[in-house]
Amino acid sequence: MRAFVFPGQGAQSIGMGRELAETYPAAMDVFREVDEALGEDLSRLIWDGEADELTLTRNAQPALMATSMAAFRALESEGINIAQADYVAGHSLGEYSALCAAGALSLADTARLLRLRGQAMQDAVPVGVGAMAAILGLDFAAVDEIAREAAGDEVCQAANDNDPAQVVISGHKDAVERATVLAKERGAKRALMLPVSAPFHCVLMQPAAAAMADALAAIDIQPPAVPVIANVRAEPVIEPGAIRRLLVEQVTGSVRWRESIEFLSGAGVTEFWEIGAGKALSGMIKRIAKGAETRAVGTPADIAALKDA
């Protein structure tokens, strides 16, 4: 069995998707449609802009989705479509890419939703008030306990359960810093403050969740062609109302990636195709599901290798 998985924020790089657009007209059409939906030349920023500008949350989220969908449309033009996946999943914003690939959301709606999501998440907490940190070498239960202890009167939550030894925490900057000290005292191999502009996936994002609830209420969501693994539940979802509700919960809830991959592996998935920029998810998947086969699908060369396999 096979799952298509879609990357989240942090995978972005200047130039991503350019070769796909130059090689596959269907991929170029994706970038053009996203530009039109947003009313701006996002593709110019992706291919020729400055990394600092692309990394801004409001830009990175639709840009990564566009790159994933360009790769997906390129696959379709080679005869590989959604019917050849048993499940789809995405890390944080990648869940929107997964929903788009599965036909639950239109490309234009997905681009506009992610632009709004990125801007709302950026605006929810003043710059410098929040922070995130990666804790390496401790499992989720240990990090969750550390985050709760460090919070005090502030917010500190385990935000991303990425793999058995990588958990990201999020919240008020001082609380997150306290948690990194505690984590090192309790055996973490490393505790790294992350270069992010806002504390994602914690209760400080509640204003962004409210904005997304309003936006999603006005969007048409169709049943996906294959089940989508919801980040906050780590289980499949196909009913449009549930998809809408869980996307709102996702803004403040933990990304349960480790459990999502464990579910897929337990369901019989042995092959994971990472569609879009980078290979970060593939590394996580190999640490979660021993023996799983992963393939990166982000360039024409990657697609040619799939055809030759």
Disulfide bonds with the S-S distance in Angstrom:
none
